[in-house]
Amino acid sequence: MGWNFATDPEWAEQLAWVADFVREECEPIDLIVKESHDLNDPVRQALIPPLQEIVKQRGLWATHLGPHLGGPGYGQVKLALLNEILGRSECAPIVFGSHAPDSGNSEILARYGTPELKQRYLEPLLDNRIISCFSMTEPQGGADPKVFTTSAVPDGDHWVINGEKWYSSFASMASFLIVMVVTDPEAPPYQRHSMFVVPAETPGITVLRDVGLGYQPLGGGGREGYVRYENVRVPADHMLGPRGGAFAVAQTRLGGGRIHHAMRTVGLVRRIFDMICERAVSRHTQGGRLADKQMVQEMVADSWMEIEAFRLLTLQTAWKIDQYDDYKAVRADISAVKAMMQKVLHDVSARALQIHGSLGTSHEMPFVQYLTESFVLGLADGPTEVHKVTLARLLLNGYSPAPDVFPSEHLLRLRAAAERKFADRLAGIPRD
């Protein structure tokens, strides 16, 4: 019947190599490299490119790419098993050429870019010789496109962009930005926007500041750009996809991006779970090990169950994507995975922090960072609340109202139907 959870031996061998490589080579680099995307950092350049060459020789570079981009076309299940290993390390995705936002931006460029744009940006992007930025959300409205104000108006054979964007990751490091702007303000809400490739050197682009996350020092730099566009002139052929088609273009990266985030989060929470268990069997208090305290045992059990449920849903969603080859067909599954992702990372990280006591609250352990990043995951690529609403709406669309005031599963209704069904066979049999 074709139902099993086995990994084919050849891929299992590759995964075993990846697990050792990530543990021995990538995880130590996390503690040395300040920003894995900063191509101008000599420390980064001394440590990461040599590992990338090893990955390329192993045939595991940019495995998310389909054959149309020169990739292996492994499919989402294989990618899920790979990415849950890469999720253990901050640097591992870029070492393996599957890092955000470049992975999604490369897919957009490949599908919608002109030959000139592909030659200029796609080839070096796929080789990690440049960095890109996806510039969509805005300071006054977050991710709600209905209140976006950044606009582009035609001017001869160019478009002129004006407005501000918020949390445009890696804007300061990018060679180009993919920017969503309003081009048709009178159109229906989801047909108002268009997408442009904007070269980073174009006059009028100002990164007002790089915003850091809550655990990072104020003014210490971050990766989330607050960007102002003032009369930025972009050639008309830099539009990606049709005018008003930004949402269709964005789905090229968002559908796959959400499931890939989930895959990597599986690996991260498994690593955190290992920290919980090590602490539980190492620490003694109140006359015994933490592992022997029932409240701690509950934390361990709850964490394991939540992680495994999340992992299985992620793998099942990946399998469905492979089967249907259509992200729309698994929209409900992707929303569910996206909503679970934040909660699992938050709850497991919170338990780990608690079990580690005062040490867990300090900057000598990573749990405060993981807690903050759980909220980032709950906002990036659509807020958790939106995904829950989407999931519920899609599920409820498959149901019809009860035939009358009582539910279809009302026991009196079912009993009467059963009596009718078996009336002939029960005729003459004494019954209470």
C-alpha positions as CSV (number, residue, x, y, z in Angstrom):
1,M,0.0,0.0,0.0
2,G,3.0,2.3,-0.1
3,W,2.9,3.5,3.5
4,N,6.1,3.6,5.5
5,F,8.4,6.0,7.2
6,A,11.7,4.6,5.9
7,T,14.4,6.7,4.2
8,D,16.0,5.1,1.2
9,P,19.6,3.9,2.1
10,E,21.4,6.3,-0.3
11,W,19.7,9.4,1.1
12,A,20.1,8.1,4.6
13,E,23.8,7.9,4.0
14,Q,23.9,11.4,2.8
15,L,21.9,12.6,5.9
16,A,24.3,10.8,8.2
17,W,27.2,12.7,6.6
18,V,25.3,16.0,6.8
19,A,24.5,15.5,10.5
20,D,28.2,14.9,11.3
21,F,29.3,17.8,9.1
22,V,26.8,20.3,10.6
23,R,27.8,19.2,14.2
24,E,31.5,19.3,13.6
25,E,31.9,22.2,11.1
26,C,28.9,24.5,11.1
27,E,27.9,24.7,14.7
28,P,31.3,25.9,15.9
29,I,31.2,28.6,13.2
30,D,28.0,29.9,14.7
31,L,30.0,31.0,17.7
32,I,32.6,32.9,15.6
33,V,30.9,34.5,12.7
34,K,28.8,37.5,13.6
35,E,26.6,37.6,10.5
36,S,26.6,34.7,8.1
37,H,25.3,36.9,5.2
38,D,28.0,39.6,5.5
39,L,30.2,39.0,2.4
40,N,32.5,41.8,3.5
41,D,33.4,40.2,6.8
42,P,36.9,38.7,6.5
43,V,36.2,36.2,9.3
44,R,33.1,35.0,7.6
45,Q,34.9,34.8,4.2
46,A,37.7,32.7,5.8
47,L,35.4,30.2,7.4
48,I,32.2,29.7,5.3
49,P,33.3,29.5,1.6
50,P,35.7,26.6,2.2
51,L,32.7,24.6,3.7
52,Q,30.5,25.6,0.8
53,E,33.1,24.1,-1.6
54,I,32.9,20.8,0.4
55,V,29.1,20.8,0.2
56,K,29.3,21.5,-3.6
57,Q,31.7,18.6,-4.1
58,R,29.3,16.4,-2.1
59,G,26.4,17.3,-4.5
60,L,24.4,18.9,-1.8
61,W,24.6,22.6,-2.8
62,A,21.3,24.5,-3.2
63,T,19.2,21.3,-3.0
64,H,16.0,23.3,-2.9
65,L,16.4,24.2,-6.6
66,G,14.4,22.3,-9.2
67,P,16.0,21.0,-12.4
68,H,15.0,24.2,-14.3
69,L,17.6,26.0,-12.1
70,G,20.2,23.3,-12.4
71,G,19.2,21.8,-9.0
72,P,18.7,18.1,-8.2
73,G,14.9,18.3,-7.8
74,Y,14.9,16.2,-4.8
75,G,11.3,16.9,-3.7
76,Q,10.1,18.3,-0.4
77,V,10.3,15.1,1.7
78,K,14.0,14.7,1.1
79,L,14.4,18.5,1.7
80,A,12.5,18.2,5.0
81,L,14.8,15.5,6.2
82,L,17.8,17.5,5.2
83,N,16.6,20.9,6.5
84,E,15.8,19.5,9.9
85,I,19.5,18.8,10.3
86,L,20.5,22.2,8.9
87,G,18.1,23.9,11.4
88,R,20.5,23.0,14.2
89,S,22.9,25.7,13.0
90,E,22.6,29.4,12.2
91,C,25.3,29.1,9.5
92,A,24.3,25.7,8.0
93,P,21.7,26.9,5.5
94,I,24.1,29.4,3.9
95,V,26.9,26.7,3.9
96,F,24.5,24.5,1.9
97,G,23.2,27.3,-0.3
98,S,19.6,27.1,0.8
99,H,19.4,30.3,3.0
100,A,16.6,32.9,3.1
101,P,15.8,35.3,1.6
102,D,18.0,34.3,-1.4
103,S,16.5,30.9,-1.9
104,G,13.0,32.4,-2.5
105,N,14.3,35.4,-4.4
106,S,16.2,33.1,-6.8
107,E,13.0,31.3,-7.6
108,I,11.2,34.6,-8.3
109,L,14.0,35.7,-10.6
110,A,14.2,32.4,-12.4
111,R,10.5,32.4,-13.1
112,Y,9.8,36.1,-13.9
113,G,13.1,37.8,-14.6
114,T,14.3,38.9,-18.0
115,P,17.4,37.2,-19.4
116,E,19.5,40.3,-18.6
117,L,18.3,40.2,-14.9
118,K,19.0,36.5,-14.6
119,Q,22.5,37.0,-16.0
120,R,23.2,40.0,-13.8
121,Y,21.7,38.7,-10.5
122,L,20.5,35.1,-10.6
123,E,23.8,33.3,-11.4
124,P,25.9,35.1,-8.7
125,L,22.9,34.8,-6.2
126,L,22.8,31.0,-6.7
127,D,26.5,30.9,-6.1
128,N,26.3,33.1,-2.9
129,R,28.6,35.7,-4.5
130,I,25.9,38.4,-3.8
131,I,23.0,38.9,-1.2
132,S,19.5,39.9,-2.0
133,C,16.6,41.5,-0.1
134,F,12.8,41.0,-0.1
135,S,11.3,44.4,0.6
136,M,7.5,44.1,1.3
137,T,6.2,45.0,4.7
138,E,5.7,48.6,5.8
139,P,6.1,50.5,9.1
140,Q,2.5,51.7,9.3
141,G,0.8,48.4,8.4
142,G,3.1,45.5,8.8
143,A,2.2,42.7,6.4
144,D,-1.3,43.9,5.5
145,P,-1.1,44.9,1.8
146,K,-4.4,46.7,1.9
147,V,-2.7,49.6,3.8
148,F,0.6,49.6,1.8
149,T,1.4,53.1,0.6
150,T,4.8,52.7,-1.1
151,S,3.9,53.4,-4.8
152,A,5.4,53.3,-8.3
153,V,4.1,55.5,-11.1
154,P,5.1,55.2,-14.8
155,D,7.4,57.8,-16.3
156,G,8.4,57.0,-19.9
157,D,10.2,53.7,-20.0
158,H,10.8,53.8,-16.2
159,W,8.8,53.5,-13.0
160,V,9.4,55.9,-10.1
161,I,9.1,54.4,-6.6
162,N,8.4,56.4,-3.4
163,G,7.7,55.2,0.1
164,E,9.1,53.3,3.1
165,K,9.6,49.6,3.8
166,W,10.1,47.9,7.2
167,Y,12.0,44.8,8.2
168,S,13.6,44.4,4.7
169,S,16.1,41.8,5.8
170,F,19.7,42.4,4.6
171,A,18.9,45.6,2.8
172,S,22.3,47.0,3.8
173,M,24.2,44.0,2.4
174,A,22.0,43.4,-0.7
175,S,23.1,43.9,-4.4
176,F,19.4,44.1,-5.3
177,L,16.0,44.4,-3.6
178,I,12.8,42.8,-4.7
179,V,10.2,45.5,-3.8
180,M,6.4,45.2,-3.7
181,V,4.7,48.5,-4.5
182,V,1.2,49.9,-5.3
183,T,0.9,50.5,-9.1
184,D,-2.9,50.4,-9.4
185,P,-4.5,51.9,-6.3
186,E,-8.1,51.8,-7.7
187,A,-7.9,48.0,-8.5
188,P,-9.3,45.3,-6.2
189,P,-7.1,45.0,-3.1
190,Y,-5.0,42.0,-4.3
191,Q,-4.5,43.4,-7.8
192,R,-3.1,46.7,-6.8
193,H,0.5,45.7,-6.3
194,S,3.5,44.9,-8.6
195,M,6.9,43.6,-8.0
196,F,10.2,45.2,-9.1
197,V,13.9,44.3,-9.1
198,V,15.6,47.4,-7.8
199,P,19.5,47.5,-8.0
200,A,20.9,48.5,-4.7
201,E,23.0,51.3,-6.2
202,T,20.0,53.1,-7.6
203,P,19.9,56.7,-6.4
204,G,17.2,57.5,-3.9
205,I,17.5,54.3,-1.8
206,T,18.3,55.0,1.9
207,V,18.6,52.5,4.7
208,L,17.4,54.6,7.6
209,R,18.7,52.0,10.1
210,D,19.2,48.4,10.6
211,V,16.9,47.1,13.3
212,G,18.1,44.4,15.7
213,L,16.0,41.9,17.6
214,G,15.2,42.3,21.3
215,Y,18.1,40.3,22.6
216,Q,20.6,42.4,20.6
217,P,22.1,45.7,21.9
218,L,20.4,48.9,20.9
219,G,22.4,50.6,18.2
220,G,24.5,47.5,17.8
221,G,23.4,46.8,14.3
222,G,20.9,44.3,13.0
223,R,19.7,42.7,9.8
224,E,16.2,44.1,9.4
225,G,16.4,47.2,7.2
226,Y,14.1,50.3,7.5
227,V,14.3,51.5,3.9
228,R,13.2,54.7,2.3
229,Y,12.7,55.0,-1.4
230,E,12.7,58.6,-2.8
231,N,12.1,59.0,-6.5
232,V,13.8,55.7,-7.2
233,R,13.8,55.2,-11.0
234,V,13.6,51.6,-12.2
235,P,13.5,50.4,-15.8
236,A,10.1,49.1,-16.9
237,D,11.6,45.7,-17.7
238,H,12.6,45.3,-14.1
239,M,8.9,44.5,-13.2
240,L,8.6,40.9,-12.2
241,G,5.5,39.3,-13.6
242,P,2.4,41.2,-14.8
243,R,1.3,44.6,-13.6
244,G,-0.9,44.0,-10.6
245,G,0.4,40.5,-10.2
246,A,2.7,40.9,-7.2
247,F,0.7,38.4,-5.1
248,A,1.0,35.6,-7.6
249,V,4.8,36.4,-7.8
250,A,5.1,36.4,-4.1
251,Q,3.6,33.0,-3.7
252,T,6.5,31.6,-5.7
253,R,8.6,32.2,-2.6
254,L,6.2,32.2,0.3
255,G,4.7,28.8,-0.2
256,G,8.0,27.0,-0.3
257,G,9.5,29.4,2.2
258,R,7.0,28.6,4.9
259,I,7.5,24.8,4.7
260,H,11.3,25.2,4.6
261,H,11.1,27.4,7.8
262,A,9.2,24.6,9.5
263,M,11.7,22.0,8.4
264,R,14.6,23.9,9.9
265,T,12.6,24.6,13.1
266,V,12.2,20.9,13.6
267,G,16.0,20.6,13.8
268,L,16.3,23.6,16.1
269,V,13.7,22.4,18.6
270,R,15.2,18.9,18.6
271,R,18.5,20.5,19.6
272,I,16.8,22.4,22.4
273,F,15.2,19.2,23.5
274,D,18.6,17.6,23.8
275,M,19.6,20.5,26.1
276,I,16.5,20.0,28.3
277,C,17.3,16.3,28.7
278,E,21.0,16.8,29.4
279,R,20.2,19.4,32.1
280,A,17.5,17.1,33.6
281,V,20.0,14.3,34.1
282,S,22.9,16.5,35.2
283,R,21.4,18.9,37.7
284,H,20.7,17.9,41.3
285,T,18.4,19.8,43.7
286,Q,16.1,19.1,46.6
287,G,17.7,15.7,47.2
288,G,17.6,14.3,43.7
289,R,18.0,14.9,40.0
290,L,15.8,17.2,38.0
291,A,15.0,14.2,35.9
292,D,13.3,12.6,38.9
293,K,11.0,15.5,39.6
294,Q,7.5,14.9,38.1
295,M,7.1,18.5,36.9
296,V,10.3,18.2,35.0
297,Q,9.2,14.9,33.6
298,E,6.0,16.6,32.4
299,M,8.1,19.2,30.6
300,V,10.2,16.5,28.9
301,A,7.1,14.5,27.9
302,D,5.2,17.5,26.6
303,S,8.2,18.7,24.6
304,W,8.8,15.4,23.0
305,M,5.1,14.9,22.0
306,E,4.8,18.4,20.6
307,I,8.0,18.1,18.6
308,E,7.1,14.7,17.1
309,A,3.6,15.9,16.2
310,F,5.0,19.0,14.6
311,R,7.6,17.0,12.7
312,L,5.1,14.5,11.4
313,L,2.8,17.2,10.2
314,T,5.7,18.9,8.5
315,L,6.7,15.7,6.7
316,Q,3.2,14.9,5.7
317,T,2.8,18.4,4.3
318,A,6.1,18.0,2.4
319,W,4.8,14.6,1.0
320,K,1.5,16.3,-0.1
321,I,3.5,19.0,-1.9
322,D,5.4,16.3,-3.8
323,Q,2.2,14.4,-4.6
324,Y,0.2,17.4,-5.8
325,D,2.9,19.7,-7.1
326,D,0.6,22.6,-6.2
327,Y,1.0,24.7,-3.1
328,K,-2.6,25.8,-3.3
329,A,-3.7,22.2,-2.8
330,V,-1.9,22.1,0.5
331,R,-2.7,25.6,1.6
332,A,-4.4,24.4,4.8
333,D,-1.6,22.1,5.7
334,I,1.0,24.9,5.2
335,S,-1.0,27.2,7.4
336,A,-1.2,24.6,10.1
337,V,2.5,24.0,10.0
338,K,3.2,27.7,10.1
339,A,0.9,28.2,13.1
340,M,2.4,25.3,15.0
341,M,6.0,26.4,14.3
342,Q,5.9,29.4,16.6
343,K,4.2,27.6,19.4
344,V,6.5,24.6,19.5
345,L,9.6,26.7,19.4
346,H,8.3,29.1,22.0
347,D,7.1,26.4,24.4
348,V,10.1,24.1,24.1
349,S,12.5,27.1,24.5
350,A,10.5,28.4,27.5
351,R,10.8,25.0,29.2
352,A,14.5,24.8,28.5
353,L,15.0,28.2,30.0
354,Q,13.1,27.3,33.1
355,I,15.0,24.0,33.6
356,H,18.3,25.8,33.3
357,G,17.3,28.3,36.0
358,S,19.2,31.6,36.2
359,L,21.7,30.3,33.7
360,G,18.9,29.9,31.2
361,T,18.0,33.6,31.4
362,S,21.5,34.7,30.7
363,H,23.4,35.5,27.5
364,E,25.5,32.4,28.2
365,M,22.7,30.2,26.9
366,P,20.6,30.7,23.7
367,F,17.1,30.5,25.1
368,V,16.2,34.2,25.3
369,Q,17.3,34.4,21.6
370,Y,15.2,31.4,20.7
371,L,12.1,32.8,22.5
372,T,12.5,36.1,20.6
373,E,12.9,34.2,17.3
374,S,9.8,32.2,18.0
375,F,7.8,35.4,17.8
376,V,9.7,36.4,14.7
377,L,8.5,33.1,13.2
378,G,5.0,33.9,14.3
379,L,5.1,37.1,12.2
380,A,7.3,36.4,9.2
381,D,5.5,35.2,6.1
382,G,2.2,36.0,7.7
383,P,1.1,36.3,11.3
384,T,0.1,33.1,13.2
385,E,-3.4,34.5,13.6
386,V,-3.9,34.9,9.9
387,H,-2.8,31.3,9.3
388,K,-5.2,30.0,11.9
389,V,-8.0,31.9,10.3
390,T,-7.0,30.6,6.9
391,L,-6.9,27.1,8.2
392,A,-10.3,27.3,9.9
393,R,-11.9,28.8,6.9
394,L,-10.6,26.2,4.5
395,L,-11.6,23.4,6.9
396,L,-15.1,24.8,7.4
397,N,-15.6,25.2,3.7
398,G,-15.8,21.4,3.5
399,Y,-18.8,21.1,5.8
400,S,-22.6,21.6,5.2
401,P,-25.2,22.7,7.8
402,A,-27.2,20.0,9.7
403,P,-30.4,19.0,8.0
404,D,-32.6,20.6,10.8
405,V,-32.3,22.0,14.3
406,F,-30.6,18.9,15.6
407,P,-27.0,17.8,14.6
408,S,-26.6,15.1,12.0
409,E,-24.9,13.0,14.7
410,H,-27.8,13.4,17.1
411,L,-28.2,10.0,18.8
412,L,-32.0,9.8,18.4
413,R,-31.7,10.5,14.7
414,L,-29.0,7.8,14.3
415,R,-31.0,5.3,16.4
416,A,-34.1,5.8,14.2
417,A,-32.1,5.4,11.1
418,A,-30.5,2.2,12.4
419,E,-33.9,0.8,13.3
420,R,-35.1,1.4,9.8
421,K,-32.0,-0.2,8.3
422,F,-32.2,-3.4,10.2
423,A,-36.0,-3.6,10.6
424,D,-36.4,-6.7,8.4
425,R,-33.6,-8.7,10.1
426,L,-34.9,-7.8,13.6
427,A,-38.5,-8.5,12.9
428,G,-39.9,-11.0,15.4
429,I,-36.9,-10.8,17.7
430,P,-37.9,-9.9,21.3
431,R,-36.2,-6.7,22.4
432,D,-36.2,-4.6,25.5
